[in-house]
């Protein structure tokens, strides 16, 4: 019997607000232990949380970018559990009235992965084990998180990976998180179950906690799929439980079963008032948001006449898309702008991180000027390329590298004179062409282009050469 | 206006230089030290800070600088109000040795006014109790009779103020903890509207009920202190901008004022207490107020609603005391879990444990709907019942406590019996309303009886004026000063 994989994801994303969710401490990653702390985020007796408005705004942005409904009224709740990294013995989170509900993220195969909710909450501190002692670092305590919960809509490892990548792209794009899995600013809990193909009913799920790499996630899901199918085929039952992925062995192992599950004793956080998001507030957040990357892709294809593959590469990182748009706006040849970025500029950027930063010596305005020279016919593409190369090396504008002569253009008479001279100097080739060797003409064209330092229009020159030889 | 306020009186003495602030402070410190053996009102005296502030007040007086209304006034804070650099224990073993690194907003306000802190006052452990006897330091005694309790949980503040060991104090009131000890000690206690006074720095018992307020010798004093501390605080999200100053309203005519008297509040009230209340209502009638008898049947739900919700919040609020970061830690333990478990077992007293267990239970999966959720719904019912009541009356007049001060060790005998004595005070906290207790005579045991006036949300100006009018008319018959401590 064939089995189908069913996955649902709970993704925790650290928001990149400057300050923590309930106090004004810095959210910066790292730092000496317990230096980004104050009485509030270490939960000293008598302190009260104060909700950071920026956290609500960022979470609303995340909700809008993933097609969620934004709740006009939501509230914070306490999730009670005891652990030394949680200084109040409760985490302030959202239980039954999350900020965002019912969204979706589209995949390239056309499927929509439904989001059940996005809620805001505080991160916990970190335990540090050293020479048999355990220390607590509360720097991360109170860093704002959103938890994005999907419905069990994912059907393959590829879909899971694409979903996470898509989420990363969207959230980075709108600037609410850097989504770095290796630094823990994006981590996933994966719910995995299997069912015979064609069966409606879901199987019993296991939850794999705290995945912080896409590669491990793929391995963990693959392992879990096999484990569950083996169990069912050997007549055993899958039990609902929380599992951990062991990176060394590539296996998942049980942590605790359903019956040992914590009772978090959720109740409304009495120290905070309800969170109200008015229509005006939602609209003004919407206005501040950058264009949705999917819409931007469609627009790039139609407005700039780009092949979809090129447009996709451009929009993947918001800085690149913005750069392209500034350079291409008003240009007759936006494809040339895209080619400059995807060709010569990308050649200089090795990693995805470098692409994301997109630090290039040439400003989009400088590239725009260069392309305008191409548009007006003053220079040709080969000269664009060599000039851009020099600009990228130095950061200087195009004019620095183009002589008067380069920019002078060519009159018809000048071109005719150069062509006549070239035919005269290449008698043998001219004869070959007359004898029917089409290719011979290319050799003569080459000397024309060389003589004009590329300023000649090759189509015009070729036509002219043929006329001269036949005459 | 009869001058019953001690704060204006001390202010005059200081400004006229009849006594220096340092001299006055020394008198209070000396009395506090000697009388404390009898009253156990203070758990910590703060002479250094007090004399430093006093010297600053004297300097300002000498320099002819303007003084704040509360400058130089000797006062006390309940030991659950955080004081930077001064140990704050909630009278619990678990917080022994804990010294806050920040000031509660109310203390910050009073400090800026140069109020003189004589010491931190005794209280029931984590404000859980009605007699002050759950304090790990032992209970505070009643200055009118030291064989009686001062009440709770703000028993230390009430004992210090009634015993003339402080001119005023700040307590906290979650289910009656300001009004009940004020009633027992024959003084004034105001529990402000929820949100009128910042809770920032008040070590939480039950966050949606807790409110800081003044315990004073007169209504005039209460209004002065209330006006100083009722300020919007951005550090407390539940704090409000709606609070209005009350002092300027004192003295307004109350002719035609409608005073509602819900009959349910008088069920089970001791006859001598009832009689004192009846006399108080007669005084109001003589002042031209109209007494409106009515019924509030939903009051019967108050105690279960209060104990379910307050304990639920407490079970969460007190989770942080684990011995890891501050306070006491058990001496011997094998691992982390044992350390936390033993620290809490040794650190918390029986009443606190009882409420943590009760609160944990009512929030647990499977019980939440039957207890917590139901109590939340009934809280809404009670809020609406008061709204309806205030549609046809201006204030409500009821007893503060159905009896006078308990004998010592009364509350240790039966927890539920003790909980029942909170019946008249908890509805105010459930509905977030302001309530004030003013002395209204004496019981058969010659212990003080308190009249409780309840107002609509943020009606403190009218509420304090109603109390003030009664005080002006009846003080001579219903108030008895204690002759120990600093008698001015």
Interface residues (C-beta under 8 A of the other chain):
Chain A: X39 X42 X43 X44 X45 X46 X47 X48 X49 X50 X51 X78 X80 X82 X84 X87 X88 X89 X90 X134 X136 X263 X265 X266 X267 X270 X271 X272 X273
Chain B: X80 X81 X82 X88 X90 X95 X98 X100 X101 X102 X104 X199 X200 X201 X202 X203 X204 X206 X207 X208 X234 X235 X236 X237 X238 X312 X313 X315 X316 X319 X320 X322 X324 X325 X326 X336 X340 X360 X363 X364 X365 X368 X372
